[in-house]
Amino acid sequence: MVVNMAEALVRLQALAGHPTVSALAEAFRDAGHELALVGGPVRDAMLDRGTNDLDFTTNARPDEILRIVTPISTAQWDIGREFGTIGARIAGETVEITTYRADEYDGETRKPVVAFGDTLDGDLVRRDFTVNAMALRIPEVKLVDPSGGVEDLVSGVLRTPIDPDVSFGDDPLRMLRAARFAGQLGFSVHADARAAMRDRAATLDIVSAERVQGELTKLLSTDAPREGIRLLVDTGLAERFLPEVPALRLEIDEHHHHKDVYEHSLTVLDQAIGYEKERHPGEAPDVTLRLAALLHDIGKPATKRTEAGGVTFYHHDIVGAKLAKKRLTALRYDGDTIRDVARLVELHLRFFGYTEAAWSDSAVRRYVRDAGPLLERLHMLTRADVTTRNKRKADRLGFAYDDLEERIAALREQEEMDSVRPDLDGNRIQEVLGVPPGRVVGEAYRFLLELRLDEGPLGAEEAERRLLAWWADRSD
């Protein structure tokens, strides 16, 4: 990544002139306190990346921060007061202002023992990486960089301001942040930091599952998470919270050749992101799809069998769905994400039967019915799962899926497939059969649903005739 420093300084000047930034700068100057933009906003301005968050640091204590910002803000919150952070809404922007810190960690729970600092330099050297340890003093617009962050920004290197063994010992979550920034910024991690990550991987166990999940989600939300995931696997960190991914590095048998499932999974993730951007440009990252792409083959190690005809992984889709559910539950993902990822893993092989024999309309309806609201994600995951280098095979699979999507669109237009249900509802079933609510109504409903999937819409009259015939056969 090339950083033009002359242009970067112009962008920093523009950042300092932002209405919210200048309003805060004047307020803190008039109150006799220092103020600086810090971390991400400074880094991203220099890289010419969009700045979403405005984070500030100051020598003012929390009570004084609140006093200064109240007259110029429309809302304030002090939920982070014990850590020195006050939030506010100023000129339509959300900002956070934090007192200079000199945190120490207890080394067991990773919880910081908050100690307020007195200098900006002292605050910066306690941060995670040098590229995040730069600040822009305002209103004078002076760049403060005590750890060589500018040089690392130009070089595209992630390095800790202090000994990485000490830094990661203070806060093990920083090791996951290294992976996230590697994906987000496209930077490499300094060799010393990588070595410390390997040495201290086991200390990640003291970090809560919720915070680990948060960093994994942020990594997967980047444009190119592949190298970040590779870093987690290579340093042994993934083994601590996502062991199913490093387990994909199956040993390749010289007689029964098969794909490297780990590399295949990373490629599927890349391709899923590509389809996501192509089909839904401008939308927020689809973490559910990306998790499914990364985890879609995690059932393979447990189902690997070497047979005369080669290596097989029978039922790895079913096994993988169960493993995905268990792992995402342990990582404290929400119920919808867990359910949807597991379902996508379970369904990811379904399409490949389409290339082996022509599907009936009934089979297409069932495919849509089983995917439900996940159909579009299943489209993208299935297409992304084609990683063969054989162009003829890849083209054949691509054309087959084009055909399937066209058939789904045609049937959807004809039959309102998005809401496939029987021609009769439960109340009408009770009326036709003269039965009360209960198990029989459910069985009749499923019978009519199967007819609907097999034959398409029947109409109420024909559905009643078939229902009565079914009832008569059942009663014999």
C-alpha positions in Angstrom: 0.0 0.0 0.0 1.5 3.3 -1.1 1.0 6.3 1.3 1.7 9.7 -0.2 2.6 11.7 2.9 1.9 15.1 1.3 -1.6 14.0 0.5 -2.0 12.3 3.9 -1.2 15.6 5.7 -3.8 17.4 3.6 -6.4 14.8 4.6 -5.4 15.3 8.3 -5.9 19.0 7.9 -9.3 18.4 6.4 -10.1 16.0 9.3 -9.2 18.7 11.8 -11.6 21.1 10.0 -14.5 18.7 10.3 -17.3 20.7 12.1 -17.7 18.2 15.0 -13.9 18.0 15.4 -13.4 21.7 15.4 -16.3 22.3 17.8 -14.8 19.9 20.3 -11.3 21.3 19.8 -12.5 24.8 20.6 -14.5 23.7 23.7 -11.6 21.8 25.2 -9.1 24.6 24.4 -11.3 27.2 26.0 -11.6 24.9 29.1 -7.8 24.7 29.3 -7.5 21.0 28.4 -5.7 19.1 25.7 -7.6 17.2 23.0 -6.4 14.9 20.2 -8.0 12.6 17.6 -6.5 9.2 18.2 -6.3 5.8 16.6 -8.5 4.7 13.7 -9.6 8.1 12.4 -6.0 9.3 12.1 -4.8 6.0 10.5 -7.7 5.9 8.1 -7.4 9.5 7.1 -3.7 8.9 6.2 -4.7 5.8 4.2 -7.5 7.7 2.5 -10.1 5.3 3.9 -13.5 6.3 5.0 -13.6 7.5 8.7 -16.6 6.2 10.5 -15.8 6.7 14.2 -14.4 9.8 15.8 -12.3 8.9 18.9 -10.6 11.5 21.0 -8.3 11.4 24.0 -7.7 14.2 26.6 -6.0 15.0 29.9 -9.5 16.0 31.3 -11.0 13.6 33.7 -14.5 12.1 33.0 -16.5 14.6 35.0 -14.8 17.5 33.3 -15.3 15.9 29.9 -19.0 15.7 30.5 -19.1 19.3 31.7 -17.3 20.5 28.5 -19.4 18.5 26.0 -22.8 19.0 27.5 -23.3 22.6 26.1 -22.3 21.6 22.6 -24.0 18.2 22.3 -27.6 17.0 21.9 -27.0 13.8 23.9 -24.4 12.4 26.3 -23.8 9.0 27.9 -21.3 7.9 30.5 -21.6 4.1 30.2 -17.8 3.9 30.0 -17.1 6.4 32.7 -15.3 3.9 34.9 -12.8 3.4 32.0 -12.6 7.2 31.5 -14.9 7.3 28.4 -17.7 9.7 27.8 -19.9 9.6 24.6 -21.8 12.4 23.0 -23.7 13.4 19.9 -22.4 16.6 18.4 -23.5 18.1 15.1 -25.1 14.8 14.1 -22.0 12.8 14.8 -21.4 10.2 17.6 -18.0 10.7 19.4 -16.2 9.2 22.3 -13.7 11.1 24.4 -11.5 9.2 26.8 -9.1 10.4 29.5 -5.4 9.6 28.9 -4.9 6.1 30.2 -2.1 4.1 31.8 -3.9 0.8 32.1 -2.5 -2.3 33.8 -4.0 -5.7 33.5 -4.4 -8.3 36.2 -2.9 -11.1 33.9 -5.7 -13.6 34.7 -9.0 -12.2 33.6 -7.7 -9.6 31.1 -9.7 -7.0 32.9 -7.9 -3.7 33.0 -7.1 -2.0 36.2 -7.9 1.6 35.2 -5.3 4.2 35.9 -5.6 7.6 34.3 -2.5 9.1 32.7 -1.2 12.6 32.4 0.5 12.6 28.9 -0.6 11.8 25.4 2.6 9.9 24.6 2.0 7.7 27.7 -1.5 7.0 26.5 -0.3 6.1 22.9 2.3 3.6 23.9 -0.3 1.5 25.7 -2.3 0.9 22.5 -2.3 -2.2 20.4 -0.3 -1.4 17.3 1.9 1.5 16.2 -0.5 2.3 13.3 -3.2 2.8 15.9 -0.9 4.7 18.3 -0.8 8.0 16.4 -2.8 11.1 17.4 -3.6 14.4 15.9 -3.5 17.3 18.4 -6.2 19.8 17.8 -6.8 22.6 17.2 -3.1 23.1 16.4 -3.1 20.1 14.0 0.1 18.4 15.1 0.7 14.7 14.4 2.0 12.8 17.5 3.7 9.5 16.7 6.0 8.2 19.5 6.3 4.6 18.2 7.0 5.0 14.5 3.4 4.4 13.3 3.9 6.5 10.2 6.8 4.3 9.0 4.8 1.1 9.7 1.9 2.6 7.9 4.0 3.2 4.8 5.6 -0.2 5.1 2.2 -2.0 5.6 3.4 -3.6 8.9 1.5 -4.3 12.1 3.9 -3.9 15.1 3.2 -3.4 18.8 4.5 -0.1 20.4 6.1 -2.2 23.2 7.5 -5.7 23.4 4.7 -7.9 21.8 5.1 -10.5 24.5 4.2 -7.8 27.1 1.5 -6.2 25.0 -0.3 -9.5 24.2 0.3 -10.6 27.8 -1.6 -7.4 29.0 -4.4 -8.1 26.6 -4.6 -11.4 24.6 -7.5 -10.1 22.5 -4.9 -7.9 20.7 -3.7 -11.1 19.0 -7.1 -11.4 17.3 -7.0 -7.8 16.5 -3.8 -8.4 14.6 -5.6 -10.9 12.4 -8.5 -8.5 11.9 -6.3 -5.6 10.9 -4.3 -7.9 8.6 -7.6 -8.6 6.8 -8.9 -5.0 7.0 -5.8 -3.2 6.0 -4.0 -5.8 4.0 -0.9 -5.4 6.3 1.6 -8.1 7.3 2.3 -8.8 11.0 5.8 -8.2 12.1 7.8 -11.4 12.8 8.3 -10.6 16.5 4.5 -10.1 16.9 3.8 -13.4 15.1 6.2 -15.2 17.3 4.6 -13.8 20.4 1.2 -14.8 19.1 2.4 -18.4 18.7 4.0 -18.4 22.2 1.0 -16.8 23.9 -1.9 -18.5 22.0 -3.1 -20.4 25.1 -3.6 -17.1 27.0 -6.6 -16.4 24.7 -8.5 -18.8 26.9 -9.0 -16.1 29.5 -10.8 -13.9 27.1 -14.6 -14.1 27.1 -16.4 -16.0 24.3 -18.4 -12.8 23.5 -15.2 -10.7 22.9 -13.6 -13.5 20.8 -16.8 -13.7 18.7 -16.8 -10.0 18.2 -13.3 -10.0 16.7 -14.1 -13.0 14.5 -17.2 -11.2 13.2 -15.1 -8.1 12.5 -12.5 -10.1 10.7 -15.1 -11.8 8.6 -16.7 -8.4 7.8 -13.5 -7.2 6.1 -13.2 -7.2 2.4 -10.4 -9.9 2.4 -10.4 -12.0 5.6 -8.4 -14.8 4.1 -5.0 -13.8 5.4 -6.3 -12.9 8.8 -7.8 -16.4 9.1 -4.5 -17.9 7.8 -2.7 -16.0 10.5 -5.0 -17.4 13.2 -4.4 -20.9 12.0 -0.6 -20.6 11.5 -0.1 -19.1 15.0 -2.3 -21.7 16.8 -4.9 -19.1 17.9 -7.7 -20.7 15.8 -7.1 -23.9 17.7 -8.2 -22.2 20.9 -11.7 -21.0 19.7 -12.3 -22.4 16.2 -10.5 -25.7 16.0 -12.6 -27.1 13.2 -10.9 -24.8 10.7 -7.3 -25.9 11.3 -8.6 -29.5 11.4 -9.4 -29.0 7.7 -5.7 -29.3 6.8 -6.2 -32.9 6.0 -3.1 -35.0 5.2 -3.1 -35.7 1.5 -2.7 -39.4 0.7 -0.3 -39.9 -2.2 -2.4 -42.7 -3.6 -5.9 -41.2 -3.0 -5.5 -37.6 -4.0 -8.1 -35.1 -2.9 -8.3 -31.3 -2.4 -6.7 -29.5 0.4 -10.0 -28.9 2.2 -8.5 -26.0 4.2 -7.3 -24.0 1.1 -10.6 -24.9 -0.6 -12.6 -23.5 2.3 -10.6 -20.2 2.2 -11.2 -20.0 -1.6 -14.9 -20.6 -1.1 -14.9 -17.7 1.5 -13.2 -15.4 -1.0 -15.7 -16.4 -3.8 -18.7 -16.1 -1.5 -17.6 -12.5 -0.7 -17.2 -11.9 -4.4 -20.8 -13.1 -5.2 -22.1 -11.1 -2.3 -20.6 -7.9 -3.7 -21.7 -8.7 -7.2 -25.3 -9.6 -6.4 -25.8 -7.1 -3.5 -23.5 -4.2 -4.1 -23.3 -1.6 -1.3 -25.0 -3.8 1.3 -23.5 -4.6 4.7 -21.2 -7.7 4.9 -23.2 -10.9 5.2 -21.5 -12.5 8.2 -24.0 -15.5 8.1 -23.0 -16.3 4.5 -19.3 -15.9 5.3 -19.5 -18.1 8.4 -21.2 -20.8 6.3 -18.6 -20.5 3.6 -15.7 -20.9 6.1 -17.4 -23.8 7.9 -19.2 -25.6 5.1 -16.8 -28.5 5.0 -15.9 -28.9 8.7 -17.7 -32.3 8.8 -15.1 -33.7 6.4 -12.3 -34.7 9.0 -14.8 -36.8 11.0 -16.3 -38.5 7.9 -13.1 -39.1 5.9 -12.8 -42.7 4.6 -10.1 -44.1 2.3 -11.7 -46.7 0.0 -10.6 -48.5 -3.1 -12.1 -45.8 -5.3 -10.5 -42.9 -3.4 -11.3 -40.7 -0.4 -14.9 -40.2 0.6 -16.7 -37.9 3.0 -20.2 -39.3 3.2 -22.7 -37.2 5.1 -20.2 -34.5 5.9 -22.9 -32.0 5.3 -25.1 -33.4 8.2 -22.1 -33.8 10.5 -20.8 -30.3 9.6 -24.2 -28.7 10.4 -24.1 -30.2 13.9 -20.5 -29.1 14.4 -21.2 -25.6 13.2 -24.2 -25.3 15.6 -22.1 -26.5 18.5 -19.2 -24.2 17.7 -21.2 -21.0 17.1 -23.2 -21.7 20.3 -19.9 -21.9 22.2 -18.9 -18.5 20.7 -22.2 -17.0 21.9 -23.6 -16.2 18.4 -27.3 -15.3 18.4 -29.8 -18.0 17.7 -30.8 -16.8 14.2 -27.1 -16.8 13.1 -26.5 -20.3 14.5 -29.7 -21.7 13.0 -29.1 -20.2 9.5 -25.4 -21.1 9.3 -26.1 -24.7 10.3 -28.9 -24.9 7.8 -26.7 -23.6 5.0 -24.0 -26.1 5.9 -26.6 -28.9 5.8 -27.9 -27.8 2.4 -24.7 -26.9 0.6 -24.4 -30.2 -1.3 -28.0 -30.4 -2.4 -27.5 -28.7 -5.7 -24.9 -31.2 -7.0 -27.5 -33.8 -7.6 -28.9 -31.3 -10.2 -25.9 -31.8 -12.4 -26.3 -35.6 -12.3 -29.9 -35.9 -13.4 -32.6 -33.5 -14.6 -34.7 -32.4 -11.7 -38.5 -32.5 -11.9 -40.5 -29.4 -11.0 -41.2 -31.2 -7.7 -37.5 -31.4 -6.9 -37.1 -27.7 -7.7 -40.0 -26.8 -5.4 -38.5 -28.9 -2.6 -35.2 -27.2 -3.0 -36.9 -23.8 -2.6 -39.0 -25.0 0.3 -36.0 -26.5 2.2 -33.9 -23.3 1.7 -36.8 -21.0 2.7 -35.5 -17.5 3.4 -31.9 -18.7 3.0 -32.4 -19.4 -0.8 -30.3 -16.4 -2.0 -27.5 -17.2 0.4 -27.6 -20.8 -0.7 -27.3 -19.7 -4.3 -24.2 -17.8 -3.5 -22.7 -20.5 -1.2 -23.3 -23.2 -3.8 -21.7 -21.2 -6.6 -18.8 -20.3 -4.4 -18.2 -24.0 -3.6 -17.0 -24.6 -7.2 -13.2 -24.2 -6.9 -12.1 -26.7 -9.5 -9.3 -25.6 -11.9 -11.0 -27.7 -14.6 -12.6 -24.9 -16.7 -14.9 -27.3 -18.5 -16.2 -28.7 -15.2 -16.6 -25.2 -13.7 -18.5 -24.0 -16.7 -20.8 -27.0 -16.6 -21.6 -26.4 -12.9 -22.1 -22.7 -13.5 -24.4 -23.3 -16.5 -26.4 -25.9 -14.4 -26.9 -23.4 -11.6 -27.9 -20.7 -14.0 -30.5 -23.1 -15.3 -31.7 -23.9 -11.8 -32.1 -20.3 -10.9 -34.0 -19.7 -14.1 -36.4 -22.6 -13.4 -36.9 -21.3 -9.8 -37.7 -17.8 -11.2 -40.2 -19.3 -13.7 -41.9 -21.5 -11.1 -42.0 -18.6 -8.7 -43.8 -16.5 -11.2 -46.3 -19.2 -12.0 -47.0 -20.6 -8.5 -46.0 -18.0 -5.9 -43.3 -20.4 -4.7 -42.1 -18.1 -1.9 -45.2 -19.1 0.1 -45.6 -22.8 -0.9 -48.4 -24.2 1.2 -51.3 -26.6 0.7 -54.4 -25.6 -1.2 -56.4 -26.0 2.0 -55.6 -24.6 5.4 -56.1 -26.3 8.8 -59.6 -24.9 9.3 -60.8 -26.1 6.0 -59.3 -29.6 6.5 -61.3 -29.8 9.8 -64.5 -28.8 8.0 -64.0 -31.3 5.1 -63.1 -34.2 7.3 -65.3 -33.3 10.2 -62.6 -33.7 12.7 -61.4 -31.5 15.6 -57.9 -29.9 15.9 -55.3 -32.5 16.5 -52.8 -35.0 15.1 -55.0 -36.0 12.1 -55.2 -32.4 10.9 -51.4 -32.2 10.9 -51.1 -35.4 8.9 -53.7 -34.2 6.4 -51.8 -30.9 6.1 -48.5 -32.7 5.3 -50.3 -34.9 2.8 -51.6 -31.9 0.9 -48.2 -30.2 1.1 -46.5 -33.1 -0.5 -49.1 -33.0 -3.3 -48.5 -29.3 -3.7 -44.8 -29.9 -4.0 -45.2 -32.8 -6.4 -47.8 -31.4 -8.7 -48.0 -27.7 -8.1 -51.3 -25.8 -7.3 -54.3 -28.1 -7.4 -57.2 -25.7 -6.6 -59.5 -26.0 -3.6 -62.0 -28.4 -5.3 -59.4 -30.9 -6.5 -57.5 -30.7 -3.1 -60.7 -31.5 -1.3 -61.3 -34.5 -3.6 -57.8 -35.8 -3.0 -58.1 -35.2 0.8 -61.3 -37.2 1.0 -59.7 -40.0 -1.0 -56.8 -40.0 1.4 -59.1 -40.0 4.4 -61.1 -42.9 3.0 -57.9 -45.0 2.3 -56.7 -44.2 5.8 -59.9 -45.3 7.4 -60.0 -48.7 5.6 
